[in-house]
Amino acid sequence: MEDSYVLELTEPKFKDFHLVYCGYAQCEACHSYGPATRPNYIIHYILEGKGVYQVGERKYQLSAGQGFLIEPDTLTFYQADPEEPWSYLWVGVGGEEAGKYIRDIGLNGNQLIFQYEDGERLKRIVLDMLRHTKVTMANLYYLQGRLYDFFSALTEDEVIDSCVDISKESIYIQKAVTFIRNNYSRGLNVADIAVHMNVNRSYLYTLFKNNLGMSPKDFLTKFQISQAREQLNLTDLSIEEVAEACGYRSCLVFSKAFKKENGMTPTEYRKRRRLETKHRPSAGPEEWKGIGRKVRFTIEEENEVTDKWENM
């Protein structure tokens, strides 16, 4: 069983990208969902405890500070740990451009998991959504804004944000970075990026040096290694499997690149990280009280909105 609080919009006002539902759940030991499919994208973020998420043959052991993506019409299964059952929040999104927004935060079919340090920030956003239960057009616009706040938080990328200096060339850099983020697992090289950008390699090099302070090759390597760190932290994949998932066809080349970036081998990094105590943001159930067990907004017509409320 789970104790959950849910906000659901059954007929959203915004067509290209919109909130479908959001919520919070505190699960009992071994509580599970699935195997099942969902019609929308859903982002889960773990506030406390541990659990497992499985998609096909891929199985991820996750804990507080980590999250996972459920893609539409994809068979998934997830279950709370028997000793430290998790609590998590979730945000479901839909719309014609929803996939594009999901890719903007670095998630896709190859990258289903993520790590985010400021869990309190995500929790405040979802709490705020759940508290806006008065059914008005103003609240629908407000919830849309908070959805953008949620995605804004998740788009903050350490590698990119620490380097980018806004300039007239930034649109080209954004296009290149998006291409890398969405295709890094395919074994990209600089030539592939240049072809996608429809520029020669010399101009691509100048763009990256002027805007990011590094060459395209260095940026690609840093991004691949950053994804490898996440895979090593969040999964039990072998080093060979991590290398392949991050675009390296040679495990030896991957290990050398990883050690150059991190000062230790992938195996050493994984062992050290698992010995470290992870920060787990608090999110006691008392913070969610007064919200209502289930809240649903039903928009039947643009100016006719009804709600259903089930009290605890």
C-alpha positions in Angstrom: 0.0 0.0 0.0 0.9 3.7 -0.3 -0.2 6.9 1.3 -0.5 9.3 -1.6 -1.7 12.8 -2.5 -2.5 13.5 -6.2 -3.5 16.4 -8.3 -4.9 15.4 -11.7 -5.9 17.5 -14.7 -8.0 15.4 -17.0 -8.5 17.9 -19.8 -5.6 20.3 -19.9 -5.9 23.8 -21.3 -2.4 23.8 -22.9 -1.9 21.5 -25.9 1.8 21.5 -26.6 3.1 20.8 -23.1 1.1 20.5 -19.9 0.8 19.0 -16.5 -1.2 15.8 -16.5 -0.8 15.0 -12.8 1.6 15.4 -9.9 1.8 13.9 -6.5 3.6 12.4 -3.5 3.6 8.9 -2.1 5.0 7.3 1.0 5.2 3.6 0.3 5.1 0.6 2.6 7.7 -2.1 2.4 7.7 -3.9 -0.9 4.9 -1.8 -2.4 5.1 -2.1 -6.1 3.5 -0.8 -9.3 3.4 -2.8 -12.5 4.4 -4.3 -14.7 2.3 -1.7 -16.5 2.4 1.0 -19.1 1.4 4.7 -18.9 0.1 7.0 -21.6 2.3 10.0 -20.5 5.8 10.8 -19.5 6.3 10.6 -15.7 9.3 11.9 -13.7 9.7 10.3 -10.3 12.1 11.8 -7.7 13.0 9.9 -4.5 12.9 11.9 -1.3 13.6 9.2 1.2 14.4 5.5 1.2 15.2 3.1 -1.6 13.7 1.0 -4.3 14.1 -0.7 -7.6 13.0 0.5 -11.1 13.0 -1.9 -14.0 12.5 -1.4 -17.7 12.9 -4.5 -19.8 16.2 -6.1 -18.9 17.5 -2.9 -17.3 17.2 -2.8 -13.5 18.2 0.2 -11.4 18.7 0.3 -7.6 17.8 3.8 -6.6 17.8 5.9 -3.4 17.1 9.4 -2.1 18.4 12.2 -4.4 17.8 10.1 -7.5 15.0 9.9 -10.0 13.7 8.0 -13.0 11.7 8.6 -16.1 8.8 6.5 -17.3 8.1 6.9 -21.0 4.7 6.6 -22.6 3.5 3.1 -23.6 6.6 1.5 -22.1 6.3 -1.5 -19.8 7.8 -0.7 -16.4 7.9 -2.0 -12.9 9.1 -0.3 -9.6 9.1 -1.5 -6.0 9.9 -0.1 -2.6 12.8 -1.6 -0.6 11.7 -4.1 2.0 13.7 -2.4 4.8 13.9 1.2 3.7 10.8 1.8 1.6 10.9 5.0 -0.5 8.8 8.1 -0.6 8.8 10.0 -3.8 7.1 12.8 -5.7 6.2 12.6 -9.3 5.2 14.9 -12.2 3.4 13.6 -15.3 3.4 15.6 -18.5 1.8 15.4 -21.9 1.3 17.4 -25.0 2.5 17.4 -28.6 6.0 18.7 -27.6 6.3 16.8 -24.3 9.1 14.6 -25.7 11.1 17.6 -26.6 10.9 19.0 -23.1 11.9 15.7 -21.6 15.0 15.7 -23.9 15.8 19.2 -22.8 16.4 17.9 -19.2 18.8 15.2 -20.5 16.4 12.3 -20.3 15.4 9.9 -23.1 15.1 6.2 -23.8 18.8 5.6 -23.3 19.0 7.9 -20.2 16.2 7.1 -17.9 17.8 7.9 -14.6 19.2 11.1 -13.0 20.7 12.5 -9.9 19.6 15.9 -8.5 21.0 17.4 -5.3 18.4 20.0 -4.4 15.5 17.7 -3.5 14.0 20.4 -1.3 13.5 22.6 -4.3 11.5 20.0 -6.3 9.5 19.2 -3.2 8.5 22.8 -2.7 7.3 23.0 -6.3 5.2 19.9 -6.1 3.8 20.9 -2.6 2.8 24.2 -4.1 1.1 22.5 -7.0 -0.9 20.3 -4.6 -2.0 23.2 -2.5 -3.5 25.0 -5.5 -6.8 23.2 -5.4 -9.2 26.0 -6.1 -10.5 25.4 -9.6 -10.0 28.6 -11.5 -8.4 29.6 -14.8 -5.9 31.6 -12.8 -4.8 28.4 -11.0 -4.4 26.6 -14.3 -2.0 29.2 -15.5 -0.2 29.2 -12.2 0.2 25.4 -12.3 1.6 25.7 -15.8 4.1 28.2 -14.5 5.1 25.8 -11.7 5.6 23.0 -14.2 8.1 25.2 -16.0 9.8 25.9 -12.7 10.1 22.1 -12.1 11.7 21.7 -15.5 13.9 24.7 -15.0 15.4 23.1 -11.9 16.2 19.9 -13.8 17.8 21.7 -16.8 20.5 23.1 -14.6 23.5 21.1 -15.9 26.8 21.4 -14.2 28.9 21.0 -17.3 26.9 23.4 -19.4 25.9 26.0 -16.9 29.3 26.5 -15.5 30.7 27.4 -18.9 28.1 29.0 -21.1 28.4 32.7 -21.7 25.4 34.1 -23.6 26.4 35.5 -26.9 25.1 35.9 -30.4 26.4 32.4 -31.1 24.6 30.8 -28.2 21.8 29.4 -30.4 24.4 27.3 -32.3 25.9 26.1 -29.1 22.5 25.2 -27.7 21.7 23.2 -30.8 25.1 21.4 -30.6 24.7 20.6 -26.9 21.2 19.3 -27.4 22.4 17.0 -30.2 25.2 15.7 -27.9 22.8 15.1 -25.0 20.4 13.2 -27.2 22.9 11.1 -29.1 26.0 10.7 -27.0 25.3 7.0 -26.5 25.7 6.4 -30.2 29.4 6.8 -30.2 29.5 10.4 -31.6 32.6 12.1 -32.9 33.3 15.7 -33.8 32.5 15.1 -37.5 29.0 13.9 -36.6 28.4 17.1 -34.6 29.7 19.3 -37.5 27.5 17.5 -40.0 24.4 18.0 -37.8 25.2 21.7 -37.4 26.0 22.0 -41.1 29.3 23.7 -40.4 32.9 22.7 -40.9 35.0 21.4 -38.0 37.2 24.5 -37.8 34.2 26.7 -37.3 32.7 24.3 -34.8 35.9 24.3 -32.8 35.9 28.1 -32.8 32.2 28.1 -31.5 33.0 25.8 -28.6 36.2 27.6 -27.6 34.6 31.0 -27.7 31.5 30.0 -25.8 32.4 27.1 -23.6 36.1 27.5 -23.3 36.9 24.0 -24.6 37.0 22.1 -27.8 34.0 20.1 -29.1 35.9 16.9 -28.4 36.7 17.9 -24.8 33.0 18.9 -24.2 31.8 15.6 -25.7 34.2 13.6 -23.5 33.2 15.6 -20.4 29.5 15.0 -21.0 30.0 11.3 -21.7 32.0 10.9 -18.5 29.5 12.8 -16.5 26.8 10.4 -17.7 29.1 7.5 -16.9 29.4 8.7 -13.3 25.6 8.7 -13.0 25.5 5.2 -14.4 28.1 4.0 -12.0 26.3 5.7 -9.1 22.8 4.5 -9.9 23.1 1.1 -11.5 24.8 -2.2 -11.2 25.8 -2.3 -14.8 29.2 -3.7 -15.5 32.0 -1.3 -16.5 31.7 -2.7 -20.1 28.0 -2.0 -20.2 28.5 1.6 -18.8 31.1 2.2 -21.4 28.8 1.1 -24.2 25.9 3.1 -22.8 28.0 6.2 -22.8 29.1 5.9 -26.4 32.5 4.0 -26.0 33.0 0.9 -28.1 36.3 0.2 -26.2 36.2 -0.4 -22.5 40.0 0.4 -22.3 39.5 3.7 -24.0 36.6 4.5 -21.7 38.6 3.6 -18.6 41.5 5.8 -19.6 39.2 8.8 -20.4 37.4 8.3 -17.1 40.6 8.2 -15.1 41.9 11.3 -16.8 38.7 13.2 -15.8 38.3 11.8 -12.3 41.7 10.7 -11.2 40.6 7.1 -10.6 39.3 4.2 -12.6 35.5 3.5 -13.0 35.8 0.6 -10.5 37.6 2.7 -7.9 35.0 5.5 -8.4 32.1 3.2 -7.9 33.5 1.7 -4.7 34.3 5.1 -3.3 30.9 6.5 -4.0 29.1 3.5 -2.4 31.1 4.0 0.7 30.1 7.7 1.0 27.0 8.7 3.0 24.5 10.2 0.7 22.5 13.3 1.6 18.8 12.4 1.8 16.4 15.4 1.9 13.8 15.1 4.6 10.2 14.9 3.5 8.1 13.7 6.4 4.4 12.9 5.7 3.4 15.8 8.0 4.4 18.2 5.3 1.8 16.8 3.0 -1.1 16.9 5.4 -4.0 19.2 4.7 -3.6 18.7 1.0 -6.3 16.0 0.5 -5.8 12.4 -0.4 -6.8 13.0 -4.0 -7.5 16.2 -5.9 -8.7 16.2 -9.4 -9.4 19.1 -11.8 -11.7 18.3 -14.6 -12.0 20.9 -17.4 -15.2 20.2 -19.3 -15.1 23.4 -21.3 -12.8 26.3 -21.3 -14.8 28.3 -18.8 -16.5 25.4 -17.0 -14.4 23.7 -14.4 -15.4 21.2 -11.8 -13.4 19.5 -9.1 -13.6 16.4 -7.0 -12.1 16.3 -3.6 -11.6 13.4 -1.3 -10.7 14.3 2.2 -8.4 12.2 4.3 
